[in-house]
Amino acid sequence: MYDPGLLVRRDSFMSRRKGVMSESLKYEIARELGVYDIVSKEGWGSVSSRDCGNLVRLAIEKASRNSASMPE
């Protein structure tokens, strides 16, 4: 059954998460993974779930390395 309230709540949740990873970082990691051509031609929706998972994993690793190297 269609619930417009549910859709709004989900959209507002998604908008809070938007911008967590910069576009430049996404494309940098896409190049590292070899999926940049797919993204540039067909968009992020054409990237496999496995590659998206790898992209997130690499982004987390980079963030962890950067935070570990920052002085407290």
N, CA, C and O atoms as a Tinker XYZ file with bonds, in Angstrom:
   288  protein
     1  N      0.825000   -1.171000    0.000000    73     2
     2  CA     0.000000    0.000000    0.000000    64     1     3
     3  C      0.873000    1.239000    0.000000    63     2     4     5
     4  O      1.870000    1.282000    0.720000    81     3
     5  N      0.538000    2.221000   -0.765000    73     3     6
     6  CA     1.308000    3.448000   -0.902000    64     5     7
     7  C      1.120000    4.344000    0.315000    63     6     8     9
     8  O     -0.010000    4.661000    0.684000    81     7
     9  N      2.203000    4.747000    0.928000    73     7    10
    10  CA     2.157000    5.641000    2.084000    64     9    11
    11  C      3.046000    6.842000    1.797000    63    10    12    13
    12  O      4.267000    6.740000    1.916000    81    11
    13  N      2.457000    7.991000    1.417000    73    11    14
    14  CA     3.275000    9.154000    1.080000    64    13    15
    15  C      4.119000    9.642000    2.247000    63    14    16    17
    16  O      5.198000   10.196000    2.033000    81    15
    17  N      3.658000    9.452000    3.468000    73    15    18
    18  CA     4.447000    9.849000    4.633000    64    17    19
    19  C      5.734000    9.062000    4.753000    63    18    20    21
    20  O      6.775000    9.609000    5.119000    81    19
    21  N      5.663000    7.776000    4.445000    73    19    22
    22  CA     6.839000    6.927000    4.490000    64    21    23
    23  C      7.866000    7.401000    3.467000    63    22    24    25
    24  O      9.064000    7.435000    3.750000    81    23
    25  N      7.402000    7.759000    2.300000    73    23    26
    26  CA     8.295000    8.242000    1.252000    64    25    27
    27  C      8.995000    9.521000    1.683000    63    26    28    29
    28  O     10.193000    9.684000    1.450000    81    27
    29  N      8.263000   10.420000    2.303000    73    27    30
    30  CA     8.847000   11.683000    2.749000    64    29    31
    31  C      9.905000   11.419000    3.810000    63    30    32    33
    32  O     10.993000   11.993000    3.761000    81    31
    33  N      9.591000   10.554000    4.768000    73    31    34
    34  CA    10.570000   10.250000    5.809000    64    33    35
    35  C     11.830000    9.637000    5.209000    63    34    36    37
    36  O     12.941000    9.970000    5.623000    81    35
    37  N     11.668000    8.765000    4.258000    73    35    38
    38  CA    12.830000    8.150000    3.643000    64    37    39
    39  C     13.640000    9.189000    2.881000    63    38    40    41
    40  O     14.868000    9.198000    2.965000    81    39
    41  N     12.970000   10.063000    2.141000    73    39    42
    42  CA    13.680000   11.102000    1.409000    64    41    43
    43  C     14.425000   12.031000    2.351000    63    42    44    45
    44  O     15.555000   12.425000    2.064000    81    43
    45  N     13.809000   12.388000    3.473000    73    43    46
    46  CA    14.491000   13.278000    4.403000    64    45    47
    47  C     15.695000   12.571000    5.027000    63    46    48    49
    48  O     16.722000   13.203000    5.278000    81    47
    49  N     15.577000   11.269000    5.277000    73    47    50
    50  CA    16.715000   10.509000    5.784000    64    49    51
    51  C     17.837000   10.506000    4.756000    63    50    52    53
    52  O     19.002000   10.730000    5.086000    81    51
    53  N     17.474000   10.254000    3.523000    73    51    54
    54  CA    18.480000   10.194000    2.470000    64    53    55
    55  C     19.163000   11.550000    2.298000    63    54    56    57
    56  O     20.365000   11.608000    2.037000    81    55
    57  N     18.415000   12.629000    2.441000    73    55    58
    58  CA    19.021000   13.936000    2.249000    64    57    59
    59  C     20.015000   14.246000    3.366000    63    58    60    61
    60  O     20.995000   14.955000    3.138000    81    59
    61  N     19.776000   13.725000    4.569000    73    59    62
    62  CA    20.744000   13.933000    5.642000    64    61    63
    63  C     22.046000   13.211000    5.347000    63    62    64    65
    64  O     23.113000   13.684000    5.740000    81    63
    65  N     21.984000   12.091000    4.674000    73    63    66
    66  CA    23.170000   11.305000    4.366000    64    65    67
    67  C     23.896000   11.826000    3.136000    63    66    68    69
    68  O     25.054000   11.484000    2.899000    81    67
    69  N     23.222000   12.643000    2.366000    73    67    70
    70  CA    23.811000   13.159000    1.132000    64    69    71
    71  C     25.020000   14.038000    1.462000    63    70    72    73
    72  O     24.981000   14.838000    2.397000    81    71
    73  N     26.058000   13.883000    0.707000    73    71    74
    74  CA    27.229000   14.720000    0.892000    64    73    75
    75  C     28.230000   14.168000    1.894000    63    74    76    77
    76  O     29.185000   14.858000    2.249000    81    75
    77  N     28.034000   12.946000    2.356000    73    75    78
    78  CA    28.970000   12.356000    3.293000    64    77    79
    79  C     30.314000   12.144000    2.602000    63    78    80    81
    80  O     31.367000   12.349000    3.206000    81    79
    81  N     30.277000   11.740000    1.354000    73    79    82
    82  CA    31.486000   11.535000    0.573000    64    81    83
    83  C     31.477000   12.537000   -0.572000    63    82    84    85
    84  O     30.489000   12.642000   -1.299000    81    83
    85  N     32.565000   13.270000   -0.737000    73    83    86
    86  CA    32.616000   14.282000   -1.797000    64    85    87
    87  C     32.579000   13.617000   -3.172000    63    86    88    89
    88  O     33.010000   12.477000   -3.346000    81    87
    89  N     32.061000   14.349000   -4.122000    73    87    90
    90  CA    32.018000   13.841000   -5.504000    64    89    91
    91  C     33.419000   13.548000   -6.018000    63    90    92    93
    92  O     33.635000   12.553000   -6.710000    81    91
    93  N     34.370000   14.411000   -5.683000    73    91    94
    94  CA    35.736000   14.189000   -6.171000    64    93    95
    95  C     36.322000   12.897000   -5.604000    63    94    96    97
    96  O     37.047000   12.189000   -6.303000    81    95
    97  N     36.015000   12.584000   -4.340000    73    95    98
    98  CA    36.499000   11.339000   -3.758000    64    97    99
    99  C     35.842000   10.133000   -4.427000    63    98   100   101
   100  O     36.506000    9.129000   -4.685000    81    99
   101  N     34.555000   10.227000   -4.704000    73    99   102
   102  CA    33.855000    9.135000   -5.393000    64   101   103
   103  C     34.515000    8.834000   -6.737000    63   102   104   105
   104  O     34.764000    7.677000   -7.073000    81   103
   105  N     34.793000    9.884000   -7.493000    73   103   106
   106  CA    35.381000    9.676000   -8.817000    64   105   107
   107  C     36.823000    9.206000   -8.714000    63   106   108   109
   108  O     37.274000    8.411000   -9.540000    81   107
   109  N     37.551000    9.684000   -7.713000    73   107   110
   110  CA    38.928000    9.225000   -7.509000    64   109   111
   111  C     38.954000    7.717000   -7.238000    63   110   112   113
   112  O     39.761000    6.987000   -7.813000    81   111
   113  N     38.072000    7.270000   -6.365000    73   111   114
   114  CA    38.023000    5.841000   -6.037000    64   113   115
   115  C     37.483000    5.039000   -7.217000    63   114   116   117
   116  O     37.930000    3.916000   -7.450000    81   115
   117  N     36.536000    5.592000   -7.961000    73   115   118
   118  CA    36.033000    4.904000   -9.158000    64   117   119
   119  C     37.168000    4.669000  -10.149000    63   118   120   121
   120  O     37.231000    3.616000  -10.784000    81   119
   121  N     38.057000    5.638000  -10.284000    73   119   122
   122  CA    39.224000    5.459000  -11.162000    64   121   123
   123  C     40.115000    4.338000  -10.636000    63   122   124   125
   124  O     40.580000    3.493000  -11.401000    81   123
   125  N     40.350000    4.337000   -9.314000    73   123   126
   126  CA    41.188000    3.290000   -8.710000    64   125   127
   127  C     40.602000    1.904000   -8.939000    63   126   128   129
   128  O     41.341000    0.946000   -9.164000    81   127
   129  N     39.284000    1.791000   -8.884000    73   127   130
   130  CA    38.622000    0.499000   -9.057000    64   129   131
   131  C     38.411000    0.121000  -10.519000    63   130   132   133
   132  O     38.042000   -1.013000  -10.823000    81   131
   133  N     38.644000    1.067000  -11.419000    73   131   134
   134  CA    38.473000    0.779000  -12.843000    64   133   135
   135  C     37.032000    0.866000  -13.322000    63   134   136   137
   136  O     36.695000    0.304000  -14.365000    81   135
   137  N     36.169000    1.565000  -12.574000    73   135   138
   138  CA    34.768000    1.697000  -12.989000    64   137   139
   139  C     34.421000    3.121000  -13.414000    63   138   140   141
   140  O     33.252000    3.436000  -13.635000    81   139
   141  N     35.419000    3.969000  -13.529000    73   139   142
   142  CA    35.164000    5.362000  -13.888000    64   141   143
   143  C     34.480000    5.476000  -15.248000    63   142   144   145
   144  O     33.582000    6.302000  -15.412000    81   143
   145  N     34.879000    4.674000  -16.214000    73   143   146
   146  CA    34.262000    4.734000  -17.548000    64   145   147
   147  C     32.770000    4.409000  -17.485000    63   146   148   149
   148  O     31.961000    5.049000  -18.157000    81   147
   149  N     32.413000    3.418000  -16.682000    73   147   150
   150  CA    30.994000    3.056000  -16.523000    64   149   151
   151  C     30.226000    4.216000  -15.903000    63   150   152   153
   152  O     29.139000    4.573000  -16.358000    81   151
   153  N     30.810000    4.802000  -14.853000    73   151   154
   154  CA    30.144000    5.911000  -14.158000    64   153   155
   155  C     29.974000    7.100000  -15.085000    63   154   156   157
   156  O     28.904000    7.707000  -15.122000    81   155
   157  N     31.013000    7.441000  -15.831000    73   155   158
   158  CA    30.942000    8.616000  -16.692000    64   157   159
   159  C     29.992000    8.420000  -17.876000    63   158   160   161
   160  O     29.377000    9.381000  -18.340000    81   159
   161  N     29.869000    7.189000  -18.365000    73   159   162
   162  CA    28.996000    6.931000  -19.516000    64   161   163
   163  C     27.558000    6.625000  -19.117000    63   162   164   165
   164  O     26.619000    7.078000  -19.772000    81   163
   165  N     27.383000    5.851000  -18.036000    73   163   166
   166  CA    26.054000    5.331000  -17.706000    64   165   167
   167  C     25.532000    5.782000  -16.350000    63   166   168   169
   168  O     24.351000    5.598000  -16.053000    81   167
   169  N     26.383000    6.366000  -15.529000    73   167   170
   170  CA    25.959000    6.805000  -14.204000    64   169   171
   171  C     26.230000    5.768000  -13.128000    63   170   172   173
   172  O     26.606000    4.631000  -13.412000    81   171
   173  N     26.028000    6.190000  -11.875000    73   171   174
   174  CA    26.314000    5.320000  -10.740000    64   173   175
   175  C     25.390000    4.109000  -10.684000    63   174   176   177
   176  O     25.768000    3.073000  -10.138000    81   175
   177  N     24.205000    4.222000  -11.229000    73   175   178
   178  CA    23.255000    3.115000  -11.196000    64   177   179
   179  C     23.709000    1.898000  -11.978000    63   178   180   181
   180  O     23.190000    0.801000  -11.770000    81   179
   181  N     24.655000    2.072000  -12.863000    73   179   182
   182  CA    25.153000    0.958000  -13.675000    64   181   183
   183  C     26.337000    0.237000  -13.045000    63   182   184   185
   184  O     26.802000   -0.773000  -13.574000    81   183
   185  N     26.824000    0.745000  -11.926000    73   183   186
   186  CA    27.957000    0.119000  -11.246000    64   185   187
   187  C     27.420000   -1.044000  -10.415000    63   186   188   189
   188  O     26.395000   -0.915000   -9.746000    81   187
   189  N     28.112000   -2.167000  -10.460000    73   187   190
   190  CA    27.643000   -3.355000   -9.736000    64   189   191
   191  C     27.654000   -3.120000   -8.228000    63   190   192   193
   192  O     28.381000   -2.267000   -7.719000    81   191
   193  N     26.843000   -3.885000   -7.540000    73   191   194
   194  CA    26.793000   -3.798000   -6.074000    64   193   195
   195  C     28.154000   -4.110000   -5.467000    63   194   196   197
   196  O     28.576000   -3.470000   -4.503000    81   195
   197  N     28.822000   -5.078000   -6.026000    73   195   198
   198  CA    30.151000   -5.434000   -5.520000    64   197   199
   199  C     31.112000   -4.254000   -5.644000    63   198   200   201
   200  O     31.842000   -3.946000   -4.703000    81   199
   201  N     31.112000   -3.596000   -6.799000    73   199   202
   202  CA    32.003000   -2.452000   -6.984000    64   201   203
   203  C     31.619000   -1.288000   -6.076000    63   202   204   205
   204  O     32.493000   -0.590000   -5.562000    81   203
   205  N     30.323000   -1.075000   -5.874000    73   203   206
   206  CA    29.879000   -0.024000   -4.948000    64   205   207
   207  C     30.344000   -0.343000   -3.531000    63   206   208   209
   208  O     30.792000    0.542000   -2.802000    81   207
   209  N     30.235000   -1.603000   -3.152000    73   207   210
   210  CA    30.724000   -2.012000   -1.834000    64   209   211
   211  C     32.214000   -1.793000   -1.694000    63   210   212   213
   212  O     32.688000   -1.344000   -0.650000    81   211
   213  N     32.955000   -2.109000   -2.746000    73   211   214
   214  CA    34.407000   -1.877000   -2.730000    64   213   215
   215  C     34.721000   -0.388000   -2.655000    63   214   216   217
   216  O     35.683000    0.015000   -2.001000    81   215
   217  N     33.919000    0.419000   -3.319000    73   215   218
   218  CA    34.101000    1.868000   -3.278000    64   217   219
   219  C     33.922000    2.369000   -1.842000    63   218   220   221
   220  O     34.724000    3.167000   -1.357000    81   219
   221  N     32.893000    1.913000   -1.179000    73   219   222
   222  CA    32.652000    2.315000    0.211000    64   221   223
   223  C     33.782000    1.830000    1.105000    63   222   224   225
   224  O     34.255000    2.572000    1.966000    81   223
   225  N     34.218000    0.592000    0.908000    73   223   226
   226  CA    35.308000    0.045000    1.715000    64   225   227
   227  C     36.573000    0.881000    1.581000    63   226   228   229
   228  O     37.224000    1.195000    2.577000    81   227
   229  N     36.920000    1.243000    0.342000    73   227   230
   230  CA    38.105000    2.075000    0.118000    64   229   231
   231  C     37.940000    3.463000    0.727000    63   230   232   233
   232  O     38.894000    4.016000    1.275000    81   231
   233  N     36.749000    4.026000    0.638000    73   231   234
   234  CA    36.502000    5.345000    1.223000    64   233   235
   235  C     36.675000    5.297000    2.738000    63   234   236   237
   236  O     37.246000    6.216000    3.325000    81   235
   237  N     36.186000    4.234000    3.374000    73   235   238
   238  CA    36.341000    4.087000    4.820000    64   237   239
   239  C     37.807000    3.920000    5.188000    63   238   240   241
   240  O     38.271000    4.494000    6.173000    81   239
   241  N     38.536000    3.138000    4.402000    73   239   242
   242  CA    39.964000    2.963000    4.660000    64   241   243
   243  C     40.709000    4.282000    4.557000    63   242   244   245
   244  O     41.558000    4.588000    5.394000    81   243
   245  N     40.390000    5.070000    3.524000    73   243   246
   246  CA    41.040000    6.372000    3.358000    64   245   247
   247  C     40.706000    7.298000    4.527000    63   246   248   249
   248  O     41.583000    7.990000    5.044000    81   247
   249  N     39.455000    7.312000    4.938000    73   247   250
   250  CA    39.042000    8.164000    6.056000    64   249   251
   251  C     39.743000    7.737000    7.342000    63   250   252   253
   252  O     40.155000    8.583000    8.135000    81   251
   253  N     39.879000    6.435000    7.549000    73   251   254
   254  CA    40.560000    5.935000    8.747000    64   253   255
   255  C     42.030000    6.330000    8.740000    63   254   256   257
   256  O     42.574000    6.745000    9.764000    81   255
   257  N     42.666000    6.201000    7.591000    73   255   258
   258  CA    44.087000    6.591000    7.494000    64   257   259
   259  C     44.251000    8.078000    7.748000    63   258   260   261
   260  O     45.167000    8.499000    8.455000    81   259
   261  N     43.347000    8.884000    7.161000    73   259   262
   262  CA    43.449000   10.335000    7.348000    64   261   263
   263  C     43.211000   10.739000    8.792000    63   262   264   265
   264  O     43.913000   11.606000    9.312000    81   263
   265  N     42.235000   10.127000    9.451000    73   263   266
   266  CA    41.953000   10.489000   10.836000    64   265   267
   267  C     43.063000    9.999000   11.768000    63   266   268   269
   268  O     43.335000   10.633000   12.788000    81   267
   269  N     43.700000    8.891000   11.432000    73   267   270
   270  CA    44.794000    8.372000   12.253000    64   269   271
   271  C     46.032000    9.261000   12.143000    63   270   272   273
   272  O     46.813000    9.357000   13.089000    81   271
   273  N     46.211000    9.909000   10.999000    73   271   274
   274  CA    47.391000   10.749000   10.811000    64   273   275
   275  C     47.186000   12.175000   11.307000    63   274   276   277
   276  O     48.137000   12.956000   11.339000    81   275
   277  N     45.959000   12.529000   11.696000    73   275   278
   278  CA    45.681000   13.884000   12.182000    64   277   279
   279  C     46.028000   13.979000   13.667000    63   278   280   281
   280  O     45.696000   13.087000   14.448000    81   279
   281  N     46.702000   15.072000   14.050000    73   279   282
   282  CA    46.996000   15.248000   15.481000    64   281   283
   283  C     45.734000   15.524000   16.276000    63   282   284   285
   284  O     44.782000   16.105000   15.757000    81   283
   285  N     45.724000   15.111000   17.528000    73   283   286
   286  CA    44.535000   15.304000   18.367000    64   285   287
   287  C     44.437000   16.686000   18.895000    63   286   288
   288  O     43.492000   17.005000   19.617000    81   287
